[in-house]
């Protein structure tokens, strides 16, 4: 039973690490990168290009993808 819980905890941690990176506008201005479903940004940027570059690097290291949003919040495209 302890092994099952340990395995479930490991899978949950792994799934959190593999969340897609989302590039979107920050409420206080600029752009942010944050894992999908996360309450706070990983990092904030002045330009979307800077945020895109950081998100691509982060996603590459984690083996995930990037989701980009337009200023109006609609999906732009996946990177």
N, C-alpha and C positions, 0 to 999 in steps of 0.2 A: 504494500500500500504506500509506503514512504517513497519507493522507487517511482510509482505512478505519479505522485504529487511532484516529485523532483523533476520528472520528465515533462510534466505539464508546465511547470514553472520555467523550465529551459525553453520550451517551445514558445511560451508567451513572450519571454525576453527576446528571443530571436525574431519573432514577428514584429515587435516594437522597433527593433533595429532595421528591419527591412521595409519600413513604411516609405512610400514615395515621398519625394521632396516637392513641396508646393511653393511656387513663386507667385506672390500676390501683393496687393497694395497693403501698406501698413496703416493702421488707423490714425497714427500721428504724422503721416506723410512719408513719402519714399516707398521703398519696396522691401519685402521680407521673404525669408526662406524659412519654412518650418515643416516638420514631418506631418504627413497627412493625419488629421485628427488631433494634433497637439494643441494645447491651449495657448502656448507662447512660442514666439519666433526663436529660431536658432540664432539668426543674425539679421540685422537690418542694414539696408543699403540706400544710397541716394538715387541710383539709377537701376533700371530694370536689367540692363546689360550686365552690371556688376552682380546682381542677384542671380541671373541666369548662369553666369560663369561659376559662381560659388556652388550653386545647386547641382550643376553637372559634375563638378569635382566630388562633391559629397556623395551623390548618387552612385558615381562610378566606384568609389571606395566601398560602398555598402552593397553594391550589386542590385540597386533599385533603379527607378526611373524618375523623371522630372515632369511635373504637371505645371503648366504655365497658365496664368489667368490674366485677362485684360483688366484695364482700370475699372470697368463696370462689374467685374467679378465673374464674367462668363469665361468658360474654358477657352484657351487659345489653341494649344496643341501640346502633345507630350514630346519630350526630348529624349 
